[in-house]
């Protein structure tokens, strides 16, 4: 019998690891939740998931653009 175990999700933004607030939330919902703490996430793109050290890692990447 094969047992499937989902990997833990980890979110990374600007080098900081952000815990998964709940596996029932979509990645977009997680980003929306963290926008209050990290306003830059409002325009960030999402890279991943990528398997890293036994977890599925999603990376929030800030949009690059000129101010003004």
C-alpha positions in Angstrom: 0.0 0.0 0.0 1.3 3.4 -0.9 0.8 6.3 1.6 0.8 9.8 0.3 1.9 12.5 2.8 1.6 16.1 1.7 4.7 18.2 2.2 4.6 21.2 4.6 4.4 24.6 2.8 6.9 27.3 3.5 6.7 30.9 2.2 9.8 33.0 1.7 9.8 36.8 1.3 12.9 38.9 1.2 15.0 36.2 2.9 12.4 35.6 5.7 10.6 32.3 6.2 6.9 32.9 6.8 5.0 30.0 8.3 2.0 28.5 6.6 -1.1 30.0 8.3 -3.2 27.0 7.1 -3.1 24.4 4.4 -6.7 25.1 3.6 -5.7 28.6 2.3 -4.6 29.1 -1.3 -1.2 30.7 -2.0 -3.0 33.9 -3.0 -4.9 33.9 0.3 -1.7 33.5 2.2 -0.1 36.4 0.3 -3.2 38.5 1.1 -2.9 37.6 4.8 0.7 38.7 4.9 0.1 42.0 3.0 -0.7 43.8 6.3 2.8 43.0 7.6 4.7 43.2 4.3 2.9 45.8 2.0 5.3 45.0 -0.8 3.5 41.6 -1.2 0.5 43.4 -2.8 2.4 43.5 -6.1 4.7 40.5 -5.6 4.7 37.5 -7.9 4.7 34.0 -6.6 7.4 31.5 -7.6 7.1 27.8 -6.9 6.3 25.5 -5.4 9.8 24.0 -5.3 10.9 21.1 -3.1 13.5 22.5 -0.7 14.8 20.5 2.3 11.7 18.4 2.6 9.2 21.2 2.3 7.4 22.8 -0.6 8.7 26.4 -0.8 6.9 29.3 -2.3 8.8 32.5 -2.9 7.2 35.9 -3.0 9.2 38.1 -5.4 8.9 41.9 -5.2 7.9 43.6 -8.4 10.8 45.7 -9.8 10.0 49.1 -11.1 10.8 52.7 -10.9 9.2 54.8 -8.1 7.3 57.9 -9.0 
